[in-house]
């Protein structure tokens, strides 16, 4: 089934244009992320449309949990209604997320898990169908899929697995399942071959800058990065994925290439029946894994930043020098959180370090560079 999934993953004929496969955007040599400098991937039936978000890497999804709120799975029968997240400011403000006690936040009533930037899919099988049918991406449809699945080099293998008399719907379902199995079973999607993994195994030493970067990454008074990008070995003795799978509203600046008049609200418009259009979740996007992040060319859901230094500067200086990141109006005032409508701006995290600083940044320029040096140790194949 996984070998069938590999054939499907590289098959351009599954797309409406006949020129786009899963591997076109999720390139193996780029850790299953884009290999070019385009902010948004080009697709559509005529290859003349672009996506809305930066294409994420497909690596390290084998341990991604399904979407839930807090410790309970809301998809279970009889689950209680989903509450709104606690506000970050004012009466009843939630506790800050800290690298010193990141495990506590995993028990809080917060959104977590799921796939895509907005968590709209719970499984790799459901995720595979998203780009396949999206008119901006592979732009396929049922007729195109059936025509290809019944007349492809791998059709005999598919029919052996689905059964010689499988219905069209069964063939599509089995194909999507095969794509999921490929990503789970092929170790190339989760190799754990970074220098950090070698260091965990006691095989190498980090250099002084990398070691100091790791310390700053974990320090709750400094980078506090590990509050969301968990860096410790799990209780099951598994290497860290550098994500808590939760969602944050960080107010990334608006992408200049974004479609005019369109605002991406993330989780609250994901179309999940268990979330609906609850405004308390607008502006929230999934915290990605930082593995292989040093090889990425665009960062955040809208790809607005192109270097890790820009990302680190944003974390350290967003609240101190917002004019560095946000545009100004005709009167010279900074248009703070310019990609989020005013009614949702209370959702933005202004509490967790390194945010919230008003006098001096939590991280100096030199310290930011050391964290970037550490992030370079998370690239697979570098040991």
BALOBA-1460 file (C-alpha; in Angstrom, 3 decimals):
// residues 383
<rec num="1" residu="x" x="0.000" y="0.000" z="0.000"/>
<rec num="2" residu="x" x="2.839" y="2.402" z="0.827"/>
<rec num="3" residu="x" x="4.607" y="1.611" z="-2.453"/>
<rec num="4" residu="x" x="1.355" y="2.374" z="-4.277"/>
<rec num="5" residu="x" x="1.189" y="5.637" z="-2.341"/>
<rec num="6" residu="x" x="4.654" y="6.548" z="-3.572"/>
<rec num="7" residu="x" x="3.565" y="6.086" z="-7.196"/>
<rec num="8" residu="x" x="0.530" y="8.294" z="-6.551"/>
<rec num="9" residu="x" x="2.646" y="10.928" z="-4.785"/>
<rec num="10" residu="x" x="4.714" y="11.507" z="-7.935"/>
<rec num="11" residu="x" x="1.859" y="11.181" z="-10.470"/>
<rec num="12" residu="x" x="1.188" y="14.495" z="-12.250"/>
<rec num="13" residu="x" x="-1.724" y="12.975" z="-14.194"/>
<rec num="14" residu="x" x="-3.879" y="13.052" z="-11.055"/>
<rec num="15" residu="x" x="-4.106" y="16.852" z="-11.344"/>
<rec num="16" residu="x" x="-6.496" y="18.892" z="-13.427"/>
<rec num="17" residu="x" x="-3.617" y="20.377" z="-15.412"/>
<rec num="18" residu="x" x="-1.724" y="17.116" z="-15.784"/>
<rec num="19" residu="x" x="1.412" y="18.951" z="-14.644"/>
<rec num="20" residu="x" x="1.230" y="18.930" z="-10.846"/>
<rec num="21" residu="x" x="1.843" y="16.105" z="-8.394"/>
<rec num="22" residu="x" x="2.148" y="16.062" z="-4.620"/>
<rec num="23" residu="x" x="5.920" y="16.029" z="-5.113"/>
<rec num="24" residu="x" x="5.794" y="19.226" z="-7.187"/>
<rec num="25" residu="x" x="5.305" y="21.260" z="-4.003"/>
<rec num="26" residu="x" x="6.574" y="18.740" z="-1.445"/>
<rec num="27" residu="x" x="9.985" y="18.061" z="-2.961"/>
<rec num="28" residu="x" x="11.941" y="15.177" z="-1.375"/>
<rec num="29" residu="x" x="15.298" y="16.948" z="-1.730"/>
<rec num="30" residu="x" x="13.879" y="19.944" z="0.162"/>
<rec num="31" residu="x" x="12.566" y="17.874" z="3.071"/>
<rec num="32" residu="x" x="9.176" y="17.628" z="1.358"/>
<rec num="33" residu="x" x="8.783" y="21.400" z="1.138"/>
<rec num="34" residu="x" x="8.986" y="23.747" z="-1.879"/>
<rec num="35" residu="x" x="12.343" y="23.972" z="-3.590"/>
<rec num="36" residu="x" x="11.886" y="27.399" z="-5.220"/>
<rec num="37" residu="x" x="11.560" y="30.940" z="-3.884"/>
<rec num="38" residu="x" x="7.894" y="31.426" z="-4.735"/>
<rec num="39" residu="x" x="5.828" y="32.531" z="-1.742"/>
<rec num="40" residu="x" x="2.743" y="30.657" z="-2.912"/>
<rec num="41" residu="x" x="2.684" y="27.552" z="-5.086"/>
<rec num="42" residu="x" x="1.263" y="27.842" z="-8.587"/>
<rec num="43" residu="x" x="-1.514" y="25.473" z="-9.648"/>
<rec num="44" residu="x" x="-5.024" y="25.286" z="-11.025"/>
<rec num="45" residu="x" x="-6.441" y="23.542" z="-14.081"/>
<rec num="46" residu="x" x="-4.445" y="25.871" z="-16.345"/>
<rec num="47" residu="x" x="-1.515" y="26.352" z="-13.917"/>
<rec num="48" residu="x" x="-2.475" y="30.024" z="-13.697"/>
<rec num="49" residu="x" x="-3.577" y="30.267" z="-10.063"/>
<rec num="50" residu="x" x="-1.685" y="30.565" z="-6.779"/>
<rec num="51" residu="x" x="-2.397" y="29.302" z="-3.292"/>
<rec num="52" residu="x" x="-3.296" y="31.365" z="-0.254"/>
<rec num="53" residu="x" x="-0.689" y="30.068" z="2.177"/>
<rec num="54" residu="x" x="2.953" y="29.057" z="2.286"/>
<rec num="55" residu="x" x="3.321" y="25.338" z="1.579"/>
<rec num="56" residu="x" x="4.330" y="23.463" z="4.761"/>
<rec num="57" residu="x" x="6.772" y="20.585" z="4.901"/>
<rec num="58" residu="x" x="5.311" y="17.074" z="5.074"/>
<rec num="59" residu="x" x="8.066" y="15.786" z="7.328"/>
<rec num="60" residu="x" x="7.413" y="14.573" z="10.867"/>
<rec num="61" residu="x" x="3.660" y="14.099" z="10.553"/>
<rec num="62" residu="x" x="3.698" y="10.470" z="11.669"/>
<rec num="63" residu="x" x="3.115" y="11.602" z="15.275"/>
<rec num="64" residu="x" x="0.686" y="14.446" z="14.575"/>
<rec num="65" residu="x" x="-2.430" y="14.001" z="16.774"/>
<rec num="66" residu="x" x="-5.955" y="14.666" z="15.484"/>
<rec num="67" residu="x" x="-7.542" y="17.996" z="16.297"/>
<rec num="68" residu="x" x="-8.954" y="18.480" z="19.783"/>
<rec num="69" residu="x" x="-9.528" y="21.117" z="22.428"/>
<rec num="70" residu="x" x="-7.479" y="20.500" z="25.520"/>
<rec num="71" residu="x" x="-7.021" y="16.946" z="26.857"/>
<rec num="72" residu="x" x="-10.373" y="15.673" z="25.575"/>
<rec num="73" residu="x" x="-11.078" y="14.606" z="22.000"/>
<rec num="74" residu="x" x="-14.208" y="16.561" z="20.947"/>
<rec num="75" residu="x" x="-14.933" y="14.022" z="18.204"/>
<rec num="76" residu="x" x="-15.814" y="11.399" z="20.807"/>
<rec num="77" residu="x" x="-19.518" y="10.753" z="21.211"/>
<rec num="78" residu="x" x="-20.906" y="12.648" z="24.165"/>
<rec num="79" residu="x" x="-17.976" y="15.052" z="24.413"/>
<rec num="80" residu="x" x="-18.813" y="18.340" z="26.157"/>
<rec num="81" residu="x" x="-19.241" y="21.528" z="24.115"/>
<rec num="82" residu="x" x="-15.977" y="23.174" z="23.123"/>
<rec num="83" residu="x" x="-15.233" y="26.233" z="25.266"/>
<rec num="84" residu="x" x="-13.620" y="29.392" z="23.997"/>
<rec num="85" residu="x" x="-9.934" y="29.796" z="24.801"/>
<rec num="86" residu="x" x="-9.161" y="31.876" z="27.857"/>
<rec num="87" residu="x" x="-8.268" y="35.476" z="26.972"/>
<rec num="88" residu="x" x="-4.633" y="36.520" z="27.017"/>
<rec num="89" residu="x" x="-5.370" y="39.873" z="28.612"/>
<rec num="90" residu="x" x="-7.707" y="41.382" z="31.190"/>
<rec num="91" residu="x" x="-9.832" y="39.560" z="33.786"/>
<rec num="92" residu="x" x="-9.404" y="35.812" z="33.691"/>
<rec num="93" residu="x" x="-6.233" y="35.991" z="31.641"/>
<rec num="94" residu="x" x="-4.623" y="32.623" z="31.007"/>
<rec num="95" residu="x" x="-1.272" y="31.686" z="32.448"/>
<rec num="96" residu="x" x="1.729" y="32.389" z="30.280"/>
<rec num="97" residu="x" x="3.250" y="29.563" z="28.286"/>
<rec num="98" residu="x" x="6.724" y="28.963" z="29.572"/>
<rec num="99" residu="x" x="9.565" y="26.738" z="28.492"/>
<rec num="100" residu="x" x="9.994" y="25.946" z="32.196"/>
<rec num="101" residu="x" x="6.634" y="24.183" z="32.331"/>
<rec num="102" residu="x" x="5.506" y="23.495" z="28.793"/>
<rec num="103" residu="x" x="3.807" y="20.263" z="29.786"/>
<rec num="104" residu="x" x="1.157" y="22.134" z="31.753"/>
<rec num="105" residu="x" x="-0.149" y="23.855" z="28.639"/>
<rec num="106" residu="x" x="-0.828" y="20.468" z="27.056"/>
<rec num="107" residu="x" x="-3.541" y="19.947" z="29.680"/>
<rec num="108" residu="x" x="-5.126" y="23.345" z="29.164"/>
<rec num="109" residu="x" x="-8.332" y="23.864" z="27.214"/>
<rec num="110" residu="x" x="-6.658" y="25.069" z="24.044"/>
<rec num="111" residu="x" x="-6.864" y="23.979" z="20.398"/>
<rec num="112" residu="x" x="-4.259" y="21.450" z="19.376"/>
<rec num="113" residu="x" x="-3.539" y="18.807" z="16.749"/>
<rec num="114" residu="x" x="-4.794" y="18.500" z="13.220"/>
<rec num="115" residu="x" x="-3.146" y="19.116" z="9.851"/>
<rec num="116" residu="x" x="-2.773" y="22.155" z="7.578"/>
<rec num="117" residu="x" x="-2.083" y="25.582" z="9.036"/>
<rec num="118" residu="x" x="-5.674" y="25.735" z="10.297"/>
<rec num="119" residu="x" x="-6.131" y="22.147" z="11.520"/>
<rec num="120" residu="x" x="-8.970" y="21.359" z="9.143"/>
<rec num="121" residu="x" x="-7.913" y="17.731" z="8.577"/>
<rec num="122" residu="x" x="-7.406" y="15.078" z="11.231"/>
<rec num="123" residu="x" x="-5.617" y="12.394" z="9.235"/>
<rec num="124" residu="x" x="-3.034" y="12.194" z="6.481"/>
<rec num="125" residu="x" x="-5.702" y="10.541" z="4.337"/>
<rec num="126" residu="x" x="-8.006" y="13.544" z="4.729"/>
<rec num="127" residu="x" x="-5.071" y="15.905" z="4.246"/>
<rec num="128" residu="x" x="-4.184" y="14.308" z="0.913"/>
<rec num="129" residu="x" x="-7.624" y="15.136" z="-0.456"/>
<rec num="130" residu="x" x="-7.253" y="18.857" z="0.313"/>
<rec num="131" residu="x" x="-4.677" y="19.900" z="-2.315"/>
<rec num="132" residu="x" x="-6.020" y="17.290" z="-4.728"/>
<rec num="133" residu="x" x="-9.423" y="18.964" z="-5.058"/>
<rec num="134" residu="x" x="-8.403" y="22.569" z="-4.356"/>
<rec num="135" residu="x" x="-9.003" y="24.662" z="-7.537"/>
<rec num="136" residu="x" x="-5.885" y="26.698" z="-6.681"/>
<rec num="137" residu="x" x="-3.684" y="23.642" z="-6.343"/>
<rec num="138" residu="x" x="-4.020" y="20.268" z="-8.096"/>
<rec num="139" residu="x" x="-7.545" y="21.184" z="-9.265"/>
<rec num="140" residu="x" x="-8.619" y="17.590" z="-9.777"/>
<rec num="141" residu="x" x="-12.111" y="16.131" z="-9.652"/>
<rec num="142" residu="x" x="-13.768" y="12.750" z="-9.393"/>
<rec num="143" residu="x" x="-13.811" y="12.088" z="-13.144"/>
<rec num="144" residu="x" x="-10.120" y="12.930" z="-13.548"/>
<rec num="145" residu="x" x="-9.169" y="10.721" z="-10.619"/>
<rec num="146" residu="x" x="-11.182" y="7.709" z="-11.779"/>
<rec num="147" residu="x" x="-9.904" y="8.044" z="-15.325"/>
<rec num="148" residu="x" x="-6.342" y="7.973" z="-14.070"/>
<rec num="149" residu="x" x="-6.731" y="5.372" z="-11.312"/>
<rec num="150" residu="x" x="-8.240" y="2.880" z="-13.757"/>
<rec num="151" residu="x" x="-5.642" y="3.501" z="-16.479"/>
<rec num="152" residu="x" x="-2.267" y="4.019" z="-14.804"/>
<rec num="153" residu="x" x="0.907" y="1.940" z="-14.513"/>
<rec num="154" residu="x" x="-0.067" y="1.213" z="-10.918"/>
<rec num="155" residu="x" x="-3.723" y="0.292" z="-11.629"/>
<rec num="156" residu="x" x="-3.088" y="-3.451" z="-11.293"/>
<rec num="157" residu="x" x="-1.542" y="-2.934" z="-7.855"/>
<rec num="158" residu="x" x="-4.446" y="-0.715" z="-6.794"/>
<rec num="159" residu="x" x="-7.006" y="-3.313" z="-7.891"/>
<rec num="160" residu="x" x="-5.142" y="-6.061" z="-6.063"/>
<rec num="161" residu="x" x="-5.464" y="-4.036" z="-2.869"/>
<rec num="162" residu="x" x="-8.968" y="-2.638" z="-3.373"/>
<rec num="163" residu="x" x="-10.418" y="-5.711" z="-5.064"/>
<rec num="164" residu="x" x="-11.041" y="-6.310" z="-8.786"/>
<rec num="165" residu="x" x="-14.672" y="-5.175" z="-8.492"/>
<rec num="166" residu="x" x="-14.033" y="-2.113" z="-6.335"/>
<rec num="167" residu="x" x="-16.318" y="0.831" z="-6.928"/>
<rec num="168" residu="x" x="-15.004" y="4.173" z="-8.087"/>
<rec num="169" residu="x" x="-15.483" y="5.601" z="-4.606"/>
<rec num="170" residu="x" x="-13.539" y="2.707" z="-3.116"/>
<rec num="171" residu="x" x="-10.654" y="3.286" z="-5.541"/>
<rec num="172" residu="x" x="-10.415" y="6.948" z="-4.548"/>
<rec num="173" residu="x" x="-10.573" y="6.061" z="-0.857"/>
<rec num="174" residu="x" x="-7.851" y="3.438" z="-1.235"/>
<rec num="175" residu="x" x="-5.674" y="5.857" z="-3.212"/>
<rec num="176" residu="x" x="-5.894" y="8.483" z="-0.469"/>
<rec num="177" residu="x" x="-5.165" y="5.833" z="2.138"/>
<rec num="178" residu="x" x="-2.128" y="4.734" z="0.140"/>
<rec num="179" residu="x" x="-0.801" y="8.303" z="0.079"/>
<rec num="180" residu="x" x="-1.095" y="8.391" z="3.866"/>
<rec num="181" residu="x" x="0.654" y="5.038" z="4.282"/>
<rec num="182" residu="x" x="3.542" y="6.204" z="2.094"/>
<rec num="183" residu="x" x="4.140" y="9.186" z="4.354"/>
<rec num="184" residu="x" x="3.949" y="7.036" z="7.471"/>
<rec num="185" residu="x" x="6.057" y="4.105" z="6.300"/>
<rec num="186" residu="x" x="8.791" y="5.790" z="4.256"/>
<rec num="187" residu="x" x="11.475" y="6.827" z="6.728"/>
<rec num="188" residu="x" x="12.471" y="9.713" z="4.449"/>
<rec num="189" residu="x" x="9.500" y="11.636" z="5.899"/>
<rec num="190" residu="x" x="10.820" y="11.257" z="9.446"/>
<rec num="191" residu="x" x="14.481" y="10.240" z="9.407"/>
<rec num="192" residu="x" x="15.694" y="11.858" z="12.654"/>
<rec num="193" residu="x" x="19.168" y="12.272" z="11.164"/>
<rec num="194" residu="x" x="19.994" y="15.811" z="12.271"/>
<rec num="195" residu="x" x="23.039" y="16.840" z="14.265"/>
<rec num="196" residu="x" x="20.662" y="17.476" z="17.166"/>
<rec num="197" residu="x" x="19.566" y="13.823" z="17.026"/>
<rec num="198" residu="x" x="23.202" y="12.730" z="16.977"/>
<rec num="199" residu="x" x="23.786" y="14.958" z="20.014"/>
<rec num="200" residu="x" x="20.803" y="13.385" z="21.795"/>
<rec num="201" residu="x" x="22.383" y="10.001" z="21.159"/>
<rec num="202" residu="x" x="25.686" y="11.164" z="22.636"/>
<rec num="203" residu="x" x="27.541" y="10.855" z="19.346"/>
<rec num="204" residu="x" x="28.630" y="14.478" z="18.844"/>
<rec num="205" residu="x" x="29.107" y="17.737" z="20.709"/>
<rec num="206" residu="x" x="27.311" y="20.938" z="19.755"/>
<rec num="207" residu="x" x="29.694" y="23.796" z="19.102"/>
<rec num="208" residu="x" x="29.688" y="26.698" z="21.616"/>
<rec num="209" residu="x" x="27.254" y="28.872" z="19.612"/>
<rec num="210" residu="x" x="24.852" y="25.971" z="19.060"/>
<rec num="211" residu="x" x="24.974" y="24.955" z="22.712"/>
<rec num="212" residu="x" x="24.362" y="28.525" z="23.848"/>
<rec num="213" residu="x" x="21.560" y="28.818" z="21.302"/>
<rec num="214" residu="x" x="19.894" y="25.744" z="22.780"/>
<rec num="215" residu="x" x="20.174" y="27.236" z="26.256"/>
<rec num="216" residu="x" x="18.574" y="30.500" z="25.083"/>
<rec num="217" residu="x" x="15.924" y="28.528" z="23.174"/>
<rec num="218" residu="x" x="14.935" y="26.780" z="26.425"/>
<rec num="219" residu="x" x="15.318" y="29.745" z="28.788"/>
<rec num="220" residu="x" x="11.816" y="30.995" z="29.769"/>
<rec num="221" residu="x" x="13.200" y="34.488" z="30.386"/>
<rec num="222" residu="x" x="14.992" y="34.656" z="27.051"/>
<rec num="223" residu="x" x="13.792" y="32.963" z="23.860"/>
<rec num="224" residu="x" x="11.166" y="30.870" z="25.638"/>
<rec num="225" residu="x" x="10.945" y="29.044" z="22.305"/>
<rec num="226" residu="x" x="10.532" y="25.644" z="23.943"/>
<rec num="227" residu="x" x="7.224" y="26.770" z="25.442"/>
<rec num="228" residu="x" x="5.633" y="26.044" z="22.049"/>
<rec num="229" residu="x" x="8.429" y="24.218" z="20.203"/>
<rec num="230" residu="x" x="9.014" y="21.450" z="22.738"/>
<rec num="231" residu="x" x="12.680" y="20.447" z="22.785"/>
<rec num="232" residu="x" x="12.759" y="17.658" z="25.370"/>
<rec num="233" residu="x" x="12.667" y="13.911" z="24.756"/>
<rec num="234" residu="x" x="9.101" y="12.688" z="25.325"/>
<rec num="235" residu="x" x="7.953" y="10.484" z="28.192"/>
<rec num="236" residu="x" x="7.907" y="7.636" z="25.659"/>
<rec num="237" residu="x" x="11.613" y="8.300" z="24.960"/>
<rec num="238" residu="x" x="10.943" y="9.677" z="21.481"/>
<rec num="239" residu="x" x="12.942" y="12.551" z="19.989"/>
<rec num="240" residu="x" x="11.187" y="15.924" z="20.211"/>
<rec num="241" residu="x" x="9.239" y="17.240" z="17.231"/>
<rec num="242" residu="x" x="9.792" y="20.871" z="18.276"/>
<rec num="243" residu="x" x="6.086" y="21.643" z="18.387"/>
<rec num="244" residu="x" x="3.359" y="21.312" z="21.006"/>
<rec num="245" residu="x" x="0.822" y="20.909" z="18.147"/>
<rec num="246" residu="x" x="-1.104" y="23.888" z="19.531"/>
<rec num="247" residu="x" x="-2.304" y="27.126" z="17.900"/>
<rec num="248" residu="x" x="-1.175" y="30.687" z="18.421"/>
<rec num="249" residu="x" x="-2.289" y="34.113" z="17.231"/>
<rec num="250" residu="x" x="0.998" y="35.917" z="16.562"/>
<rec num="251" residu="x" x="-0.250" y="38.653" z="14.195"/>
<rec num="252" residu="x" x="2.257" y="38.090" z="11.412"/>
<rec num="253" residu="x" x="2.369" y="41.153" z="9.131"/>
<rec num="254" residu="x" x="0.266" y="41.048" z="5.998"/>
<rec num="255" residu="x" x="1.911" y="39.417" z="3.006"/>
<rec num="256" residu="x" x="2.228" y="42.063" z="0.243"/>
<rec num="257" residu="x" x="1.382" y="39.394" z="-2.357"/>
<rec num="258" residu="x" x="-1.846" y="38.393" z="-0.601"/>
<rec num="259" residu="x" x="-5.074" y="38.743" z="-2.541"/>
<rec num="260" residu="x" x="-6.442" y="42.279" z="-2.003"/>
<rec num="261" residu="x" x="-9.370" y="42.495" z="0.373"/>
<rec num="262" residu="x" x="-8.966" y="38.900" z="1.595"/>
<rec num="263" residu="x" x="-7.976" y="38.261" z="5.206"/>
<rec num="264" residu="x" x="-6.866" y="34.802" z="6.315"/>
<rec num="265" residu="x" x="-8.396" y="34.156" z="9.748"/>
<rec num="266" residu="x" x="-6.989" y="30.678" z="10.250"/>
<rec num="267" residu="x" x="-8.647" y="28.310" z="12.706"/>
<rec num="268" residu="x" x="-12.008" y="30.066" z="12.958"/>
<rec num="269" residu="x" x="-12.650" y="29.688" z="9.228"/>
<rec num="270" residu="x" x="-11.256" y="26.162" z="8.860"/>
<rec num="271" residu="x" x="-14.754" y="24.775" z="8.352"/>
<rec num="272" residu="x" x="-14.546" y="22.418" z="11.308"/>
<rec num="273" residu="x" x="-18.008" y="21.635" z="12.713"/>
<rec num="274" residu="x" x="-16.514" y="21.342" z="16.202"/>
<rec num="275" residu="x" x="-15.166" y="24.919" z="16.022"/>
<rec num="276" residu="x" x="-17.628" y="26.670" z="13.754"/>
<rec num="277" residu="x" x="-16.916" y="30.351" z="13.218"/>
<rec num="278" residu="x" x="-16.133" y="31.173" z="16.841"/>
<rec num="279" residu="x" x="-14.353" y="34.533" z="16.775"/>
<rec num="280" residu="x" x="-12.258" y="33.536" z="19.792"/>
<rec num="281" residu="x" x="-10.208" y="31.362" z="17.415"/>
<rec num="282" residu="x" x="-9.663" y="33.910" z="14.645"/>
<rec num="283" residu="x" x="-6.036" y="34.615" z="13.869"/>
<rec num="284" residu="x" x="-4.888" y="31.266" z="15.273"/>
<rec num="285" residu="x" x="-2.523" y="29.090" z="13.218"/>
<rec num="286" residu="x" x="-0.852" y="25.797" z="14.032"/>
<rec num="287" residu="x" x="2.606" y="25.851" z="15.571"/>
<rec num="288" residu="x" x="4.843" y="24.055" z="13.049"/>
<rec num="289" residu="x" x="7.704" y="21.706" z="13.815"/>
<rec num="290" residu="x" x="11.070" y="23.443" z="13.657"/>
<rec num="291" residu="x" x="12.821" y="20.403" z="12.236"/>
<rec num="292" residu="x" x="14.500" y="21.371" z="8.956"/>
<rec num="293" residu="x" x="13.386" y="24.962" z="9.496"/>
<rec num="294" residu="x" x="16.826" y="26.288" z="8.515"/>
<rec num="295" residu="x" x="16.191" y="25.033" z="4.976"/>
<rec num="296" residu="x" x="12.844" y="26.791" z="4.585"/>
<rec num="297" residu="x" x="12.515" y="29.833" z="2.316"/>
<rec num="298" residu="x" x="9.305" y="31.286" z="3.733"/>
<rec num="299" residu="x" x="8.036" y="31.417" z="7.299"/>
<rec num="300" residu="x" x="4.631" y="31.751" z="8.963"/>
<rec num="301" residu="x" x="1.340" y="30.778" z="7.344"/>
<rec num="302" residu="x" x="1.539" y="33.604" z="4.801"/>
<rec num="303" residu="x" x="5.244" y="33.293" z="4.036"/>
<rec num="304" residu="x" x="5.811" y="36.925" z="4.959"/>
<rec num="305" residu="x" x="9.343" y="36.364" z="6.286"/>
<rec num="306" residu="x" x="12.130" y="34.875" z="4.201"/>
<rec num="307" residu="x" x="14.920" y="34.397" z="6.754"/>
<rec num="308" residu="x" x="15.185" y="33.034" z="10.276"/>
<rec num="309" residu="x" x="16.747" y="36.333" z="11.325"/>
<rec num="310" residu="x" x="13.572" y="38.156" z="10.290"/>
<rec num="311" residu="x" x="11.549" y="35.656" z="12.318"/>
<rec num="312" residu="x" x="13.737" y="36.088" z="15.406"/>
<rec num="313" residu="x" x="13.623" y="39.876" z="15.069"/>
<rec num="314" residu="x" x="9.822" y="39.729" z="14.902"/>
<rec num="315" residu="x" x="9.599" y="37.712" z="18.115"/>
<rec num="316" residu="x" x="12.064" y="39.946" z="19.953"/>
<rec num="317" residu="x" x="10.920" y="43.335" z="18.647"/>
<rec num="318" residu="x" x="7.260" y="43.107" z="17.615"/>
<rec num="319" residu="x" x="6.046" y="44.840" z="20.769"/>
<rec num="320" residu="x" x="9.067" y="47.138" z="21.131"/>
<rec num="321" residu="x" x="9.461" y="48.402" z="17.561"/>
<rec num="322" residu="x" x="6.275" y="47.519" z="15.657"/>
<rec num="323" residu="x" x="7.155" y="50.007" z="12.929"/>
<rec num="324" residu="x" x="9.822" y="47.576" z="11.730"/>
<rec num="325" residu="x" x="7.160" y="45.059" z="10.737"/>
<rec num="326" residu="x" x="3.873" y="46.845" z="10.156"/>
<rec num="327" residu="x" x="3.054" y="49.659" z="7.679"/>
<rec num="328" residu="x" x="2.008" y="53.166" z="8.646"/>
<rec num="329" residu="x" x="-1.172" y="55.026" z="7.786"/>
<rec num="330" residu="x" x="-1.389" y="58.401" z="6.102"/>
<rec num="331" residu="x" x="-0.796" y="60.085" z="9.477"/>
<rec num="332" residu="x" x="2.345" y="58.114" z="10.196"/>
<rec num="333" residu="x" x="0.769" y="55.843" z="12.811"/>
<rec num="334" residu="x" x="1.777" y="52.196" z="12.802"/>
<rec num="335" residu="x" x="-1.018" y="49.934" z="11.583"/>
<rec num="336" residu="x" x="-0.484" y="47.320" z="14.275"/>
<rec num="337" residu="x" x="-1.558" y="43.742" z="13.430"/>
<rec num="338" residu="x" x="-2.421" y="44.859" z="9.912"/>
<rec num="339" residu="x" x="-3.556" y="41.420" z="8.725"/>
<rec num="340" residu="x" x="-6.141" y="40.870" z="11.455"/>
<rec num="341" residu="x" x="-9.480" y="42.738" z="11.722"/>
<rec num="342" residu="x" x="-9.780" y="44.920" z="14.858"/>
<rec num="343" residu="x" x="-12.438" y="42.763" z="16.499"/>
<rec num="344" residu="x" x="-10.017" y="39.824" z="16.724"/>
<rec num="345" residu="x" x="-6.885" y="41.600" z="17.894"/>
<rec num="346" residu="x" x="-7.467" y="40.719" z="21.536"/>
<rec num="347" residu="x" x="-6.655" y="37.147" z="20.478"/>
<rec num="348" residu="x" x="-3.034" y="38.075" z="19.749"/>
<rec num="349" residu="x" x="-0.458" y="36.729" z="22.192"/>
<rec num="350" residu="x" x="1.094" y="39.678" z="24.019"/>
<rec num="351" residu="x" x="1.824" y="37.721" z="27.194"/>
<rec num="352" residu="x" x="4.258" y="34.918" z="26.499"/>
<rec num="353" residu="x" x="7.959" y="35.754" z="26.379"/>
<rec num="354" residu="x" x="9.679" y="37.038" z="24.315"/>
<rec num="355" residu="x" x="6.543" y="39.087" z="23.540"/>
<rec num="356" residu="x" x="5.324" y="41.763" z="25.926"/>
<rec num="357" residu="x" x="8.634" y="43.580" z="26.384"/>
<rec num="358" residu="x" x="8.314" y="47.359" z="26.552"/>
<rec num="359" residu="x" x="11.818" y="48.571" z="27.431"/>
<rec num="360" residu="x" x="14.431" y="46.143" z="26.129"/>
<rec num="361" residu="x" x="14.198" y="43.012" z="23.982"/>
<rec num="362" residu="x" x="14.386" y="39.642" z="25.711"/>
<rec num="363" residu="x" x="17.089" y="38.647" z="23.229"/>
<rec num="364" residu="x" x="20.032" y="40.699" z="22.025"/>
<rec num="365" residu="x" x="21.082" y="40.526" z="18.379"/>
<rec num="366" residu="x" x="23.949" y="38.199" z="19.277"/>
<rec num="367" residu="x" x="21.601" y="35.921" z="21.223"/>
<rec num="368" residu="x" x="19.191" y="35.750" z="18.309"/>
<rec num="369" residu="x" x="22.055" y="34.636" z="16.075"/>
<rec num="370" residu="x" x="22.962" y="31.899" z="18.541"/>
<rec num="371" residu="x" x="19.409" y="30.541" z="18.490"/>
<rec num="372" residu="x" x="19.579" y="30.526" z="14.697"/>
<rec num="373" residu="x" x="22.841" y="28.576" z="14.955"/>
<rec num="374" residu="x" x="21.056" y="26.019" z="17.119"/>
<rec num="375" residu="x" x="18.146" y="25.765" z="14.666"/>
<rec num="376" residu="x" x="20.673" y="24.755" z="12.037"/>
<rec num="377" residu="x" x="21.316" y="21.570" z="14.014"/>
<rec num="378" residu="x" x="17.753" y="20.423" z="13.300"/>
<rec num="379" residu="x" x="18.404" y="19.840" z="9.588"/>
<rec num="380" residu="x" x="18.268" y="16.160" z="8.623"/>
<rec num="381" residu="x" x="21.235" y="14.548" z="6.945"/>
<rec num="382" residu="x" x="23.728" y="17.065" z="8.373"/>
<rec num="383" residu="x" x="25.572" y="14.837" z="10.853"/>
